Amino acid sequence: MYRHYYADISGTDLAEIYGVSQQAISKRIAKIRAKLKNLLEN
């Protein structure tokens, strides 16, 4: 999350850095967002 939002690294670049698909990065970001939302709402 930090690299994506604060370091302004694109999902495509993150996928290349971590050696996964861009779709995998998108899914991971969505999961993290959902967890953060749940934490903030409770």
PQR file with spaces between the fields and no chain letter, atoms N, CA, C, O and H, PARSE charges and radii, in Angstrom:
ATOM       1  N    MET     1       0.825   -1.186    0.000 -0.4000 1.5000
ATOM       2  CA   MET     1       0.000    0.000    0.000 -0.0000 2.0000
ATOM       3  C    MET     1       0.868    1.247    0.000  0.5500 1.7000
ATOM       4  O    MET     1       0.609    2.189   -0.749 -0.5500 1.4000
ATOM       5  N    TYR     2       1.889    1.255    0.833 -0.4000 1.5000
ATOM       6  CA   TYR     2       2.738    2.440    0.918 -0.0000 2.0000
ATOM       7  C    TYR     2       3.331    2.773   -0.445  0.5500 1.7000
ATOM       8  O    TYR     2       3.258    3.912   -0.905 -0.5500 1.4000
ATOM       9  H    TYR     2       2.099    0.490    1.441  0.4000 1.0000
ATOM      10  N    ARG     3       3.910    1.780   -1.073 -0.4000 1.5000
ATOM      11  CA   ARG     3       4.546    2.034   -2.372 -0.0000 2.0000
ATOM      12  C    ARG     3       3.535    2.501   -3.412  0.5500 1.7000
ATOM      13  O    ARG     3       3.843    3.342   -4.255 -0.5500 1.4000
ATOM      14  H    ARG     3       3.970    0.855   -0.699  0.4000 1.0000
ATOM      15  N    HIS     4       2.342    1.955   -3.346 -0.4000 1.5000
ATOM      16  CA   HIS     4       1.329    2.304   -4.348 -0.0000 2.0000
ATOM      17  C    HIS     4       0.824    3.733   -4.158  0.5500 1.7000
ATOM      18  O    HIS     4       0.729    4.492   -5.122 -0.5500 1.4000
ATOM      19  H    HIS     4       2.092    1.271   -2.660  0.4000 1.0000
ATOM      20  N    TYR     5       0.502    4.098   -2.922 -0.4000 1.5000
ATOM      21  CA   TYR     5      -0.115    5.400   -2.686 -0.0000 2.0000
ATOM      22  C    TYR     5       0.872    6.513   -2.359  0.5500 1.7000
ATOM      23  O    TYR     5       0.738    7.625   -2.869 -0.5500 1.4000
ATOM      24  H    TYR     5       0.580    3.481   -2.139  0.4000 1.0000
ATOM      25  N    TYR     6       1.851    6.232   -1.524 -0.4000 1.5000
ATOM      26  CA   TYR     6       2.746    7.301   -1.080 -0.0000 2.0000
ATOM      27  C    TYR     6       3.996    7.434   -1.936  0.5500 1.7000
ATOM      28  O    TYR     6       4.492    8.543   -2.138 -0.5500 1.4000
ATOM      29  H    TYR     6       1.960    5.329   -1.109  0.4000 1.0000
ATOM      30  N    ALA     7       4.505    6.330   -2.434 -0.4000 1.5000
ATOM      31  CA   ALA     7       5.670    6.389   -3.309 -0.0000 2.0000
ATOM      32  C    ALA     7       5.238    6.521   -4.767  0.5500 1.7000
ATOM      33  O    ALA     7       6.072    6.650   -5.663 -0.5500 1.4000
ATOM      34  H    ALA     7       4.101    5.430   -2.269  0.4000 1.0000
ATOM      35  N    ASP     8       3.915    6.488   -4.995 -0.4000 1.5000
ATOM      36  CA   ASP     8       3.325    6.693   -6.323 -0.0000 2.0000
ATOM      37  C    ASP     8       3.868    5.713   -7.362  0.5500 1.7000
ATOM      38  O    ASP     8       4.224    6.099   -8.475 -0.5500 1.4000
ATOM      39  H    ASP     8       3.237    6.384   -4.268  0.4000 1.0000
ATOM      40  N    ILE     9       3.924    4.437   -6.975 -0.4000 1.5000
ATOM      41  CA   ILE     9       4.353    3.395   -7.902 -0.0000 2.0000
ATOM      42  C    ILE     9       3.099    2.712   -8.441  0.5500 1.7000
ATOM      43  O    ILE     9       2.220    2.315   -7.676 -0.5500 1.4000
ATOM      44  H    ILE     9       3.634    4.123   -6.070  0.4000 1.0000
ATOM      45  N    SER    10       3.028    2.583   -9.737 -0.4000 1.5000
ATOM      46  CA   SER    10       1.833    2.009  -10.364 -0.0000 2.0000
ATOM      47  C    SER    10       1.706    0.524  -10.063  0.5500 1.7000
ATOM      48  O    SER    10       2.676   -0.140   -9.696 -0.5500 1.4000
ATOM      49  H    SER    10       3.742    2.905  -10.358  0.4000 1.0000
ATOM      50  N    GLY    11       0.500    0.021  -10.224 -0.4000 1.5000
ATOM      51  CA   GLY    11       0.255   -1.400  -10.036 -0.0000 2.0000
ATOM      52  C    GLY    11       1.085   -2.245  -10.985  0.5500 1.7000
ATOM      53  O    GLY    11       1.556   -3.321  -10.617 -0.5500 1.4000
ATOM      54  H    GLY    11      -0.288    0.560  -10.523  0.4000 1.0000
ATOM      55  N    THR    12       1.264   -1.765  -12.193 -0.4000 1.5000
ATOM      56  CA   THR    12       2.080   -2.480  -13.172 -0.0000 2.0000
ATOM      57  C    THR    12       3.528   -2.558  -12.714  0.5500 1.7000
ATOM      58  O    THR    12       4.161   -3.609  -12.814 -0.5500 1.4000
ATOM      59  H    THR    12       0.881   -0.891  -12.493  0.4000 1.0000
ATOM      60  N    ASP    13       4.051   -1.450  -12.215 -0.4000 1.5000
ATOM      61  CA   ASP    13       5.429   -1.442  -11.724 -0.0000 2.0000
ATOM      62  C    ASP    13       5.583   -2.318  -10.484  0.5500 1.7000
ATOM      63  O    ASP    13       6.585   -3.019  -10.341 -0.5500 1.4000
ATOM      64  H    ASP    13       3.538   -0.596  -12.134  0.4000 1.0000
ATOM      65  N    LEU    14       4.598   -2.281   -9.591 -0.4000 1.5000
ATOM      66  CA   LEU    14       4.642   -3.141   -8.403 -0.0000 2.0000
ATOM      67  C    LEU    14       4.645   -4.612   -8.807  0.5500 1.7000
ATOM      68  O    LEU    14       5.370   -5.420   -8.225 -0.5500 1.4000
ATOM      69  H    LEU    14       3.785   -1.712   -9.707  0.4000 1.0000
ATOM      70  N    ALA    15       3.840   -4.952   -9.795 -0.4000 1.5000
ATOM      71  CA   ALA    15       3.791   -6.333  -10.270 -0.0000 2.0000
ATOM      72  C    ALA    15       5.164   -6.772  -10.766  0.5500 1.7000
ATOM      73  O    ALA    15       5.600   -7.892  -10.496 -0.5500 1.4000
ATOM      74  H    ALA    15       3.252   -4.296  -10.267  0.4000 1.0000
ATOM      75  N    GLU    16       5.830   -5.905  -11.476 -0.4000 1.5000
ATOM      76  CA   GLU    16       7.167   -6.224  -11.975 -0.0000 2.0000
ATOM      77  C    GLU    16       8.162   -6.373  -10.824  0.5500 1.7000
ATOM      78  O    GLU    16       8.977   -7.296  -10.822 -0.5500 1.4000
ATOM      79  H    GLU    16       5.477   -4.996  -11.695  0.4000 1.0000
ATOM      80  N    ILE    17       8.096   -5.472   -9.852 -0.4000 1.5000
ATOM      81  CA   ILE    17       8.996   -5.520   -8.691 -0.0000 2.0000
ATOM      82  C    ILE    17       8.828   -6.833   -7.931  0.5500 1.7000
ATOM      83  O    ILE    17       9.815   -7.472   -7.566 -0.5500 1.4000
ATOM      84  H    ILE    17       7.434   -4.722   -9.854  0.4000 1.0000
ATOM      85  N    TYR    18       7.580   -7.235   -7.694 -0.4000 1.5000
ATOM      86  CA   TYR    18       7.295   -8.424   -6.887 -0.0000 2.0000
ATOM      87  C    TYR    18       7.213   -9.714   -7.700  0.5500 1.7000
ATOM      88  O    TYR    18       7.084  -10.798   -7.133 -0.5500 1.4000
ATOM      89  H    TYR    18       6.779   -6.716   -7.990  0.4000 1.0000
ATOM      90  N    GLY    19       7.286   -9.600   -9.009 -0.4000 1.5000
ATOM      91  CA   GLY    19       7.270  -10.789   -9.855 -0.0000 2.0000
ATOM      92  C    GLY    19       5.921  -11.488   -9.908  0.5500 1.7000
ATOM      93  O    GLY    19       5.846  -12.713   -9.996 -0.5500 1.4000
ATOM      94  H    GLY    19       7.391   -8.719   -9.470  0.4000 1.0000
ATOM      95  N    VAL    20       4.856  -10.691   -9.853 -0.4000 1.5000
ATOM      96  CA   VAL    20       3.496  -11.232   -9.940 -0.0000 2.0000
ATOM      97  C    VAL    20       2.747  -10.469  -11.027  0.5500 1.7000
ATOM      98  O    VAL    20       3.261   -9.498  -11.583 -0.5500 1.4000
ATOM      99  H    VAL    20       4.918   -9.695   -9.781  0.4000 1.0000
ATOM     100  N    SER    21       1.531  -10.916  -11.324 -0.4000 1.5000
ATOM     101  CA   SER    21       0.741  -10.223  -12.342 -0.0000 2.0000
ATOM     102  C    SER    21       0.144   -8.931  -11.783  0.5500 1.7000
ATOM     103  O    SER    21       0.037   -8.751  -10.569 -0.5500 1.4000
ATOM     104  H    SER    21       1.114  -11.705  -10.872  0.4000 1.0000
ATOM     105  N    GLN    22      -0.237   -8.051  -12.682 -0.4000 1.5000
ATOM     106  CA   GLN    22      -0.878   -6.802  -12.269 -0.0000 2.0000
ATOM     107  C    GLN    22      -2.215   -7.105  -11.622  0.5500 1.7000
ATOM     108  O    GLN    22      -2.641   -6.397  -10.710 -0.5500 1.4000
ATOM     109  H    GLN    22      -0.150   -8.197  -13.667  0.4000 1.0000
ATOM     110  N    GLN    23      -2.876   -8.145  -12.085 -0.4000 1.5000
ATOM     111  CA   GLN    23      -4.149   -8.560  -11.500 -0.0000 2.0000
ATOM     112  C    GLN    23      -3.945   -8.997  -10.048  0.5500 1.7000
ATOM     113  O    GLN    23      -4.784   -8.701   -9.197 -0.5500 1.4000
ATOM     114  H    GLN    23      -2.530   -8.720  -12.826  0.4000 1.0000
ATOM     115  N    ALA    24      -2.855   -9.689   -9.753 -0.4000 1.5000
ATOM     116  CA   ALA    24      -2.561  -10.117   -8.379 -0.0000 2.0000
ATOM     117  C    ALA    24      -2.360   -8.904   -7.476  0.5500 1.7000
ATOM     118  O    ALA    24      -2.813   -8.897   -6.332 -0.5500 1.4000
ATOM     119  H    ALA    24      -2.174   -9.930  -10.444  0.4000 1.0000
ATOM     120  N    ILE    25      -1.685   -7.885   -7.989 -0.4000 1.5000
ATOM     121  CA   ILE    25      -1.479   -6.656   -7.217 -0.0000 2.0000
ATOM     122  C    ILE    25      -2.824   -5.990   -6.941  0.5500 1.7000
ATOM     123  O    ILE    25      -3.079   -5.547   -5.821 -0.5500 1.4000
ATOM     124  H    ILE    25      -1.318   -7.891   -8.919  0.4000 1.0000
ATOM     125  N    SER    26      -3.678   -5.916   -7.948 -0.4000 1.5000
ATOM     126  CA   SER    26      -5.000   -5.304   -7.775 -0.0000 2.0000
ATOM     127  C    SER    26      -5.815   -6.041   -6.721  0.5500 1.7000
ATOM     128  O    SER    26      -6.488   -5.413   -5.903 -0.5500 1.4000
ATOM     129  H    SER    26      -3.471   -6.275   -8.857  0.4000 1.0000
ATOM     130  N    LYS    27      -5.759   -7.364   -6.736 -0.4000 1.5000
ATOM     131  CA   LYS    27      -6.489   -8.159   -5.747 -0.0000 2.0000
ATOM     132  C    LYS    27      -5.938   -7.911   -4.345  0.5500 1.7000
ATOM     133  O    LYS    27      -6.703   -7.783   -3.389 -0.5500 1.4000
ATOM     134  H    LYS    27      -5.212   -7.874   -7.400  0.4000 1.0000
ATOM     135  N    ARG    28      -4.622   -7.842   -4.222 -0.4000 1.5000
ATOM     136  CA   ARG    28      -4.012   -7.600   -2.912 -0.0000 2.0000
ATOM     137  C    ARG    28      -4.396   -6.232   -2.374  0.5500 1.7000
ATOM     138  O    ARG    28      -4.707   -6.092   -1.191 -0.5500 1.4000
ATOM     139  H    ARG    28      -4.000   -7.946   -4.998  0.4000 1.0000
ATOM     140  N    ILE    29      -4.377   -5.237   -3.224 -0.4000 1.5000
ATOM     141  CA   ILE    29      -4.755   -3.886   -2.801 -0.0000 2.0000
ATOM     142  C    ILE    29      -6.220   -3.866   -2.365  0.5500 1.7000
ATOM     143  O    ILE    29      -6.559   -3.235   -1.364 -0.5500 1.4000
ATOM     144  H    ILE    29      -4.125   -5.351   -4.185  0.4000 1.0000
ATOM     145  N    ALA    30      -7.084   -4.549   -3.107 -0.4000 1.5000
ATOM     146  CA   ALA    30      -8.505   -4.605   -2.748 -0.0000 2.0000
ATOM     147  C    ALA    30      -8.697   -5.278   -1.391  0.5500 1.7000
ATOM     148  O    ALA    30      -9.511   -4.823   -0.587 -0.5500 1.4000
ATOM     149  H    ALA    30      -6.808   -5.061   -3.921  0.4000 1.0000
ATOM     150  N    LYS    31      -7.957   -6.357   -1.129 -0.4000 1.5000
ATOM     151  CA   LYS    31      -8.057   -7.043    0.162 -0.0000 2.0000
ATOM     152  C    LYS    31      -7.594   -6.138    1.296  0.5500 1.7000
ATOM     153  O    LYS    31      -8.229   -6.082    2.349 -0.5500 1.4000
ATOM     154  H    LYS    31      -7.296   -6.726   -1.783  0.4000 1.0000
ATOM     155  N    ILE    32      -6.500   -5.438    1.085 -0.4000 1.5000
ATOM     156  CA   ILE    32      -5.977   -4.541    2.117 -0.0000 2.0000
ATOM     157  C    ILE    32      -6.959   -3.406    2.381  0.5500 1.7000
ATOM     158  O    ILE    32      -7.199   -3.051    3.535 -0.5500 1.4000
ATOM     159  H    ILE    32      -5.984   -5.484    0.230  0.4000 1.0000
ATOM     160  N    ARG    33      -7.527   -2.836    1.325 -0.4000 1.5000
ATOM     161  CA   ARG    33      -8.532   -1.775    1.491 -0.0000 2.0000
ATOM     162  C    ARG    33      -9.723   -2.264    2.305  0.5500 1.7000
ATOM     163  O    ARG    33     -10.216   -1.553    3.181 -0.5500 1.4000
ATOM     164  H    ARG    33      -7.332   -3.125    0.388  0.4000 1.0000
ATOM     165  N    ALA    34     -10.186   -3.480    2.017 -0.4000 1.5000
ATOM     166  CA   ALA    34     -11.326   -4.046    2.742 -0.0000 2.0000
ATOM     167  C    ALA    34     -10.989   -4.230    4.220  0.5500 1.7000
ATOM     168  O    ALA    34     -11.818   -3.947    5.084 -0.5500 1.4000
ATOM     169  H    ALA    34      -9.786   -4.058    1.306  0.4000 1.0000
ATOM     170  N    LYS    35      -9.779   -4.702    4.512 -0.4000 1.5000
ATOM     171  CA   LYS    35      -9.361   -4.882    5.904 -0.0000 2.0000
ATOM     172  C    LYS    35      -9.277   -3.539    6.621  0.5500 1.7000
ATOM     173  O    LYS    35      -9.719   -3.410    7.763 -0.5500 1.4000
ATOM     174  H    LYS    35      -9.106   -4.931    3.810  0.4000 1.0000
ATOM     175  N    LEU    36      -8.710   -2.544    5.949 -0.4000 1.5000
ATOM     176  CA   LEU    36      -8.615   -1.215    6.554 -0.0000 2.0000
ATOM     177  C    LEU    36     -10.000   -0.626    6.807  0.5500 1.7000
ATOM     178  O    LEU    36     -10.248   -0.032    7.856 -0.5500 1.4000
ATOM     179  H    LEU    36      -8.351   -2.649    5.021  0.4000 1.0000
ATOM     180  N    LYS    37     -10.890   -0.795    5.848 -0.4000 1.5000
ATOM     181  CA   LYS    37     -12.254   -0.289    6.006 -0.0000 2.0000
ATOM     182  C    LYS    37     -12.921   -0.934    7.211  0.5500 1.7000
ATOM     183  O    LYS    37     -13.569   -0.258    8.010 -0.5500 1.4000
ATOM     184  H    LYS    37     -10.689   -1.278    4.996  0.4000 1.0000
ATOM     185  N    ASN    38     -12.758   -2.245    7.334 -0.4000 1.5000
ATOM     186  CA   ASN    38     -13.339   -2.973    8.457 -0.0000 2.0000
ATOM     187  C    ASN    38     -12.768   -2.468    9.783  0.5500 1.7000
ATOM     188  O    ASN    38     -13.513   -2.277   10.744 -0.5500 1.4000
ATOM     189  H    ASN    38     -12.231   -2.794    6.684  0.4000 1.0000
ATOM     190  N    LEU    39     -11.473   -2.255    9.841 -0.4000 1.5000
ATOM     191  CA   LEU    39     -10.840   -1.753   11.064 -0.0000 2.0000
ATOM     192  C    LEU    39     -11.348   -0.362   11.429  0.5500 1.7000
ATOM     193  O    LEU    39     -11.586   -0.071   12.601 -0.5500 1.4000
ATOM     194  H    LEU    39     -10.867   -2.410    9.060  0.4000 1.0000
ATOM     195  N    LEU    40     -11.512    0.484   10.438 -0.4000 1.5000
ATOM     196  CA   LEU    40     -11.943    1.855   10.697 -0.0000 2.0000
ATOM     197  C    LEU    40     -13.418    1.943   11.071  0.5500 1.7000
ATOM     198  O    LEU    40     -13.823    2.850   11.798 -0.5500 1.4000
ATOM     199  H    LEU    40     -11.319    0.248    9.485  0.4000 1.0000
ATOM     200  N    GLU    41     -14.211    1.015   10.582 -0.4000 1.5000
ATOM     201  CA   GLU    41     -15.641    1.037   10.879 -0.0000 2.0000
ATOM     202  C    GLU    41     -15.964    0.410   12.229  0.5500 1.7000
ATOM     203  O    GLU    41     -17.022    0.680   12.798 -0.5500 1.4000
ATOM     204  H    GLU    41     -13.882    0.279    9.991  0.4000 1.0000
ATOM     205  N    ASN    42     -15.073   -0.418   12.743 -0.4000 1.5000
ATOM     206  CA   ASN    42     -15.337   -1.110   14.017 -0.0000 2.0000
ATOM     207  C    ASN    42     -14.572   -0.528   15.147  0.5500 1.7000
ATOM     208  O    ASN    42     -14.687   -0.999   16.279 -0.5500 1.4000
ATOM     209  H    ASN    42     -14.214   -0.637   12.281  0.4000 1.0000
